[in-house]
Amino acid sequence: MTVFWIIVYLLIVAFLGYLGYRRTHGASDYLLAGREIHPFVMALSYGSTFISTSAIVGFGGAAGVFGMGLLWLTVLNIFVGIFIAFVFFGKRTRKMGYHLDAHTFPEFLGRRYQSPSYRNSPVSSSSSSCPCTRGWC
């Protein structure tokens, strides 16, 4: 019975992959879902990615070192940080990204500040923007 459900799952995943393949015609479709995805779904996607990597892993490790009382930072970061980012900066950032035809954050920064080094080096742009996303600047 377990093998049956595994096969059903794999068939569903293969079908969804095929649908995605048929609807993808360029970088904008692949990276940004053709810019047709609802902002709420985009916010959930960003939030889940950010929360899983930063808040849970990073703050979990810090709480292990400095004590469990530090976990309030996780809650504050999730509910306040992400909320503020999307409510106050989300609409403007989306408009700017659309007008600049940027698909990724490094590409957005490179076109916004007319700097090819940002666009060509995701590591440098992510590293330089990380302190700002953490509230260190």
N, C-alpha and C positions, 0 to 999 in steps of 0.2 A: 504494500500500500504506500509506503514511503517513497519508493522508486517512482510510482505513478505521479505523485505530487511534485517530485523533482522534475520529471519530464514536462508536466503541465507548466511549471514555473519557467523552465528553460524555453518552452515554446512561446510563452507570453513575452519574455524578455527579447527573444529573437524577432517576434512580430513588432514590438515597440521599436527595436533597433532598425528594422526595415522601414517603418513609417518615418522615423527620424532621418534616415538616409534619403528617402524620396522627397522630403520636404526641405532638405538642406541644399541651397544653391550657391552659397558663398560664406565668407567669414562672418558677416553680420548674422546670418541665419544660424550658424554653428555657435558662435560665442554669445549672441544676445537674443536668440530665439526670434530673429527677424524684427526685433524691437516691438514685438506685438504682445509680449507677456505682460500680465497685469502687474502694476507696481507692488501690490501686496505679496504676490508670489515671489517677486524679485527680492523683496525685503526679507521674506522667510528664508529664501535661499542664502542670501548674504548672512543673515543672522545665524543660521545653522552652521554655516562654514566657519564664521568667526567664533561663535561660541564653542564649537567643538575643539578648535585648535587653541584658542587663546584662553578663554575663561575656564574651561574644564581642565585642560592639561596644564596650562601655566599656573593658574591660581590654585589648582589642586596640589601641584608640587610645592608652591610657596606655602600653602597651608600646612603641608607635611613638615616643612622646615620651621616655620614661624608660629605654628599653632592654628587650630581650627577656627579661631575667632576671625581669621583673615578671610574666611569664605563670604563675608558680607560684601566684599569687593566684587565677587562674582555676580551676585544679585544686582548690585548697583550698576555694574558695567553692562549687564545684559539689558535691564529694564530702562535705565536712564541713558546710558551711552548710545545704544542703538536707536532708541526712540528719538533722542535729540538729533542724532545724525540724519535720520530719515525725515523727520518733520521739518527741520530747519534748513538742511542742506540738500536733501534728496531731489526735490523738484528742480532746483537750479543746476545741480550737477548733471541730472539727466538731460536737461535742455542743452547745456554746454557740450556734453558728450555727443548728443545728436548733431548739433551744428558743426562740431569739429570732426565728425565721422570717426570717433574713437571707439575701438572695440574693447580695449583693455585699459587698466589704470595707468600703466607706464605710457601707453600710447596717448592717453588723455593728457597726462602731464607734459609729454613731449610736444604735443600740438598746442596746448594752452600757453606754455612758456617758450614756444618756438625753439626747443632744444633737442637736437638729434641724439644727444647722449642719453637723455631720459628715455626716449623712444626705443633706442637700441640696447639699452641695458636695464632690463627689469629688476635685476638685483640691486643696482644702485638706486633706482627710483623707489623701490619698496623699502630699502634700508633707510633712505633719507626721509621717507614719509612716515615710517613706523613711529618715531617719537611723537609726531603730531597726533596720530591716532590714539596714542596712549595718554595724551594730555601733558606731555613733557615739554611742549613749546608754547 
